[in-house]
Amino acid sequence: MAAAGTLYTYPENWRAFKALIAAQYSGAKIKVLSTPPQFHFGQTNKTPEFLKKFPVGKVPAFEGADGFCVFESNAIAHYVSNDELRGSTKETAAQIIQWVSFADSDIVPPASTWVFPTLGIMHYNKQATEYAKEEVKRILGILDFHLKTRTFLVGERITLADISVVCALLWLYKQVLEPSFRQPYSNANRWFVTCINQPQFKAVLGEVKLCEKMAQFDAKKFAENQPKKDVPKKEKPAKEEKKQEKKEERKSEPEEELDECDQALAAEPKSKDPFAHLPKSPFIMDEFKRKYSNEDTLTVALPYFWEHFDKDGWSIWYAQYRFPEELSQTFMSCNLITGMFQRLDKLRKNAFASVILFGTNNDSIISGVWVFRGQELAFPLSPDWQVDYESYTWRKLDADSEECKTLVKEYFMWEGEFKHVGKAFNQGKIFK
């Protein structure tokens, strides 16, 4: 019997699309509450009644007609699916989970970094965006190769794998993957267009128009989105007028759908600063990074680091990749490091690292020296940072020890004996 229930979300939430498309295939009857007065995002989901059912307070969230409650979009999509979408054998089910996980871990981080600034809901960072573009090329390359001899990601029919990956790619194809950028990935493009033109996808997504010209950072829109929090009382009337003007404008704009999504995404609650509880530190990481980037490492940056380093407010760690037997081609190993850095973008202000690949193809290791705010590993402080760190062993270093000073010098300079490694330096990457 198909599931039935209520989906709480905000308008045009791509995460909610996964469950709604799955329901189109399975026949699940879903009522969507996404606008006031039934559901006011940012308010309804903070009430005690909502949090009793969904303690995390995130959307989408699903409440079954029988009272069953579940949050997290992948779990909801799985619940409202049928066996054909979930995979009828252990093997196909595992492959479907593989691609669903790939969408979350590999596609969503760079897609968000690249696309959100073009929607005016995140500030533009050139270095992060360039990283993201390279990651998107890697992702499209993987999909293109996989789909060379396949119509769909798993088996002969659409599954949750296709639904999840299409939804993760949706804003990329709508905003930034202009024809010249996506042209090399004909198999991936063919699969994407095939999926979005299925009646079950169209019922949820409508007509998806592929990007014609790569969208850029909209500084004006970003600025408009910023002062929405604590507005002084005297400014309120002007603010209300602007809101009214915007409403009037939107009535005649063909892209109302995009504006609604903008506002909803911008309204998502900002996660609490994981380091807010720590006392202020005299060590200014940004100043060290400027020295490191612009001046000589040995004569300027390193002396500055040790002169100003606050061992009570910061800690230094040595990390080593736990599965060296999995490292084959060196370029793939470097992508591993780059991918981790990309997913930690919001940690940059409170961390610095030098991670090095040692050795050659099929005989290499990855290790690095990290500097974090506080005395504990930073990764567990935020769910967004937990994707990669368990693949490494972590050892806290005594900042006063000779071992620590040697490791910091060698890793920050990419020069030295590296006695603890036993392999030659191949290449390094800096997280800053």
C-alpha positions in Angstrom: 0.0 0.0 0.0 1.4 3.4 -1.0 2.4 5.8 1.7 0.3 8.9 2.5 1.0 11.9 4.6 2.1 15.6 4.8 5.5 17.0 3.6 6.6 20.2 5.3 9.0 22.3 3.3 9.6 25.7 1.7 8.7 26.6 -1.9 11.0 25.1 -4.6 13.1 23.1 -2.2 15.2 20.8 -4.4 15.6 18.4 -1.5 11.8 18.0 -1.2 11.7 17.4 -5.0 13.3 14.0 -4.4 10.3 12.7 -2.3 7.7 14.3 -4.5 9.2 12.7 -7.7 9.4 9.4 -5.9 5.8 9.7 -4.9 4.8 10.3 -8.5 6.3 6.9 -9.4 5.0 5.0 -6.3 1.6 6.5 -6.1 2.1 7.9 -2.6 -0.4 10.6 -1.7 1.5 13.6 -0.3 0.1 16.8 0.8 2.6 19.7 0.7 2.6 22.5 3.2 5.1 25.1 2.3 3.5 28.5 2.6 1.7 30.5 5.4 -0.6 30.2 7.1 -0.3 26.4 7.1 3.5 26.4 7.3 5.7 29.4 7.8 9.3 28.4 7.2 11.6 29.7 9.9 8.7 29.9 12.4 6.5 26.8 12.2 9.5 24.6 12.2 10.8 26.2 15.5 7.6 25.6 17.5 7.6 23.0 20.3 4.9 21.1 18.5 7.0 20.7 15.4 10.2 20.0 17.3 8.4 17.2 19.3 7.9 15.4 16.0 11.1 16.5 14.2 13.7 17.3 16.9 16.3 18.7 14.4 13.8 21.3 13.1 14.9 20.9 9.5 12.8 20.6 6.4 11.7 18.7 4.4 10.0 16.7 7.1 7.3 14.1 6.6 4.4 13.1 8.8 2.5 10.0 7.7 -1.2 9.7 7.9 -0.6 7.0 10.5 1.5 9.4 12.6 4.9 8.1 11.5 7.4 10.9 11.3 10.7 11.1 9.5 13.1 13.9 8.5 16.1 14.1 6.1 15.2 14.2 2.4 16.8 10.8 1.4 15.0 9.0 4.2 11.7 10.6 3.2 12.2 9.7 -0.5 13.1 6.2 0.5 10.0 5.8 2.6 7.5 7.1 0.0 9.2 5.0 -2.8 8.3 1.5 -4.0 10.6 -1.5 -4.4 11.4 -0.7 -8.0 12.8 2.7 -7.0 14.6 1.3 -3.9 16.1 -1.7 -5.7 14.6 -5.2 -5.8 17.8 -7.0 -5.0 20.6 -6.4 -2.4 23.0 -5.6 -5.2 20.8 -3.0 -6.9 19.7 -1.5 -3.5 23.4 -1.1 -2.6 24.2 0.6 -5.9 21.3 3.0 -5.5 22.5 4.0 -2.0 25.9 4.5 -3.5 24.6 7.1 -6.0 22.3 8.7 -3.4 25.4 9.1 -1.1 27.5 10.3 -4.1 25.0 13.1 -4.7 25.2 14.3 -1.1 28.9 14.0 -0.6 30.3 14.9 -4.0 27.8 16.9 -5.9 26.0 19.1 -3.4 29.1 20.8 -1.8 30.6 22.2 -5.0 27.2 22.8 -6.6 26.3 25.0 -3.6 29.6 26.8 -3.6 29.3 27.7 -7.3 25.5 28.3 -7.6 24.5 30.0 -4.4 26.5 33.2 -5.1 24.8 33.5 -8.4 21.4 33.4 -6.5 22.7 36.2 -4.2 22.4 34.0 -1.1 26.1 33.4 -0.4 29.2 35.6 -0.9 31.4 34.9 -3.9 34.9 33.5 -3.2 37.0 33.2 -6.3 39.3 30.4 -5.0 36.4 28.3 -3.7 34.4 28.8 -6.9 37.3 27.7 -9.1 37.7 24.6 -6.9 34.0 24.0 -7.3 34.2 24.2 -11.1 36.9 21.6 -11.2 35.0 19.4 -8.9 31.9 19.7 -11.1 34.0 18.7 -14.1 35.2 15.7 -12.2 31.7 14.7 -11.2 30.3 15.1 -14.8 33.2 13.1 -16.1 32.4 10.2 -13.7 28.7 10.3 -14.7 29.5 10.6 -18.4 31.8 7.5 -18.3 29.3 5.5 -16.2 26.4 6.4 -18.6 28.4 5.6 -21.8 26.7 2.2 -22.0 23.7 2.8 -19.7 20.4 4.7 -20.0 20.0 5.1 -16.3 22.4 4.9 -13.3 21.3 1.5 -11.9 19.4 -1.1 -14.0 17.1 -0.4 -16.9 14.6 1.9 -15.2 14.6 5.1 -13.2 15.4 4.5 -9.5 16.1 6.7 -6.5 19.7 7.0 -7.8 18.5 8.9 -10.8 16.1 11.0 -8.8 18.7 12.0 -6.2 21.5 12.8 -8.6 19.2 14.8 -11.0 17.9 16.9 -8.1 21.5 17.5 -6.9 22.5 18.7 -10.4 19.3 20.7 -11.0 20.6 24.1 -10.1 23.9 23.5 -11.9 22.1 22.8 -15.1 19.7 25.7 -14.6 22.2 28.4 -13.5 25.8 27.7 -14.6 26.3 24.8 -17.0 26.2 26.8 -20.2 26.4 24.8 -23.5 30.2 25.1 -23.9 30.8 23.9 -20.3 28.5 20.9 -20.5 29.3 20.0 -24.1 32.1 17.4 -23.3 29.6 15.4 -21.2 27.1 14.2 -23.8 26.2 11.0 -22.1 25.5 12.8 -18.8 23.5 15.5 -20.6 21.5 12.9 -22.5 20.6 11.1 -19.3 19.7 14.4 -17.4 17.4 15.5 -20.2 15.8 12.1 -20.5 15.0 12.1 -16.7 13.6 15.7 -16.5 11.3 14.9 -19.5 9.7 11.9 -17.8 6.1 12.8 -16.8 6.8 12.0 -13.2 9.7 14.5 -13.1 7.7 17.1 -15.1 4.8 16.9 -12.6 7.1 18.2 -9.9 9.8 20.2 -11.7 7.7 21.6 -14.6 9.7 22.6 -17.7 13.4 22.8 -16.8 15.2 25.3 -19.0 18.9 24.5 -19.4 21.4 27.3 -18.8 22.2 29.4 -21.9 24.7 31.7 -20.2 26.7 31.0 -17.1 25.2 33.1 -14.2 27.7 35.2 -12.2 27.8 36.5 -8.6 25.0 39.1 -8.1 26.5 41.6 -5.6 23.4 43.7 -5.6 21.1 40.8 -4.9 23.5 39.5 -2.2 23.5 42.9 -0.5 19.7 43.1 -0.6 19.5 39.7 1.1 21.8 40.6 4.0 20.0 43.2 6.2 17.0 41.1 6.9 17.8 40.3 10.5 17.7 43.1 13.0 16.3 46.2 11.3 16.1 49.4 13.4 12.5 50.5 14.0 12.9 53.7 12.1 13.9 51.8 8.9 10.8 49.5 9.0 8.4 51.6 7.0 10.9 51.9 4.1 11.5 48.2 4.4 7.8 47.4 4.2 7.5 49.7 1.1 10.4 47.8 -0.6 8.7 44.5 0.2 5.5 45.8 -1.3 7.3 47.0 -4.4 9.0 43.7 -4.8 5.7 41.9 -4.6 4.2 44.1 -7.3 7.3 43.6 -9.5 7.1 39.8 -9.1 3.5 39.7 -10.4 4.8 40.7 -13.8 8.1 38.8 -13.7 8.3 35.4 -15.6 10.8 34.1 -13.1 8.7 34.2 -9.9 9.7 30.6 -9.3 13.4 31.6 -9.1 12.7 34.5 -6.7 10.7 32.3 -4.3 13.5 29.8 -4.2 16.0 32.5 -3.6 14.1 33.8 -0.6 13.5 30.4 0.8 17.1 29.4 0.6 18.2 32.7 2.1 15.7 32.2 4.9 17.3 28.8 6.0 18.5 29.2 9.5 22.2 29.9 9.7 24.0 27.3 11.7 25.4 28.5 15.0 29.1 29.3 15.0 30.7 26.1 16.4 33.5 28.2 17.9 31.3 30.9 19.5 31.8 29.5 23.0 35.6 29.9 22.9 37.2 33.0 24.5 38.8 35.5 22.1 42.3 34.6 21.0 45.2 37.0 20.4 46.3 34.9 17.5 44.8 36.3 14.3 44.7 33.5 11.7 43.9 35.7 8.8 47.0 37.8 9.4 49.2 34.7 9.4 47.6 33.5 6.2 48.4 36.9 4.6 52.0 36.5 5.6 52.1 32.9 4.4 50.5 33.8 1.0 52.5 37.0 0.3 55.8 36.8 2.0 58.7 34.3 2.4 57.7 31.3 4.5 61.1 30.7 6.2 62.0 34.2 7.1 58.6 35.9 7.6 55.6 33.5 7.9 57.1 30.9 10.2 58.6 33.4 12.6 55.3 35.2 12.7 53.4 32.0 13.4 55.5 31.0 16.4 55.8 34.5 17.8 52.0 34.9 17.8 50.6 31.4 18.1 48.2 31.0 21.1 48.5 27.4 22.3 45.6 27.9 24.7 43.2 29.1 22.0 44.5 26.9 19.1 45.9 23.4 18.6 48.1 21.7 16.1 47.4 18.2 14.7 49.2 15.6 12.6 46.9 13.6 10.2 47.6 10.6 8.0 45.3 8.9 5.5 44.3 5.5 6.9 43.9 3.6 3.6 47.2 4.0 1.6 46.5 0.7 -0.2 43.5 2.5 -1.9 45.7 5.2 -3.4 46.5 4.4 -7.0 47.0 7.2 -9.5 48.6 10.3 -7.9 46.1 12.7 -9.6 43.2 10.8 -8.1 44.9 11.1 -4.6 45.2 14.8 -5.1 41.5 15.0 -6.0 40.8 13.3 -2.7 42.6 16.1 -0.9 40.9 18.8 -3.0 37.5 17.2 -2.4 38.0 17.3 1.4 39.1 20.9 1.3 36.0 21.8 -0.8 33.7 20.3 1.7 35.3 22.2 4.6 34.9 25.6 3.0 33.1 27.1 6.0 35.9 26.0 8.3 38.6 28.1 6.6 38.3 31.1 9.0 39.2 28.8 11.9 41.7 26.5 10.4 44.9 26.2 8.3 46.5 23.0 6.9 49.2 21.8 4.6 48.5 18.3 3.2 51.1 16.5 1.2 51.1 13.5 -1.2 54.2 11.5 -0.9 55.4 8.8 -3.2 54.3 7.7 -6.7 51.5 5.9 -8.5 50.4 2.8 -6.5 52.9 3.6 -3.7 51.9 6.8 -1.9 50.6 8.2 1.3 48.8 11.4 2.3 49.6 13.2 5.5 49.4 16.8 6.8 49.6 19.3 9.6 46.5 21.1 10.6 45.9 24.1 12.9 42.5 24.4 14.5 40.7 26.9 16.8 40.3 25.3 20.2 41.8 22.2 21.7 39.6 19.5 20.1 39.3 18.3 16.5 37.0 20.7 14.7 35.3 18.2 12.4 32.7 16.8 14.9 31.5 20.4 15.6 29.5 20.5 12.4 27.7 17.8 10.4 29.0 19.5 7.2 32.6 18.8 8.2 32.3 15.1 9.0 32.4 13.6 5.5 36.2 12.9 5.3 37.9 13.2 8.6 37.4 9.6 9.8 39.4 8.4 6.8 42.5 9.9 8.7 44.2 9.2 11.9 44.6 12.3 14.0 47.3 13.0 16.6 47.5 16.2 18.7 50.9 17.7 18.8 52.6 19.4 21.7 53.2 23.0 20.4 56.4 23.3 22.5 58.0 20.1 21.3 60.8 19.8 18.7 58.7 17.3 16.8 55.9 19.8 16.4 58.3 22.6 15.3 60.0 20.3 12.8 56.7 19.1 11.3 55.3 22.6 11.1 58.4 23.8 9.3 58.6 20.9 6.8 54.9 20.9 6.0 54.5 24.6 5.7 57.6 24.9 3.5 57.1 21.6 1.6 60.8 21.0 2.2 62.7 18.8 4.6 63.7 15.3 5.4 60.2 14.0 6.3 61.8 11.2 8.2 58.4 10.0 9.5 57.2 9.3 6.0 59.9 7.4 4.2 58.7 8.5 0.7 59.7 11.4 -1.5 57.6 14.6 -1.7 55.2 14.5 -4.7 53.0 17.5 -4.3 51.1 19.5 -1.6 47.9 21.5 -1.1 47.2 24.3 1.3 43.9 24.8 3.1 43.6 28.5 4.0 
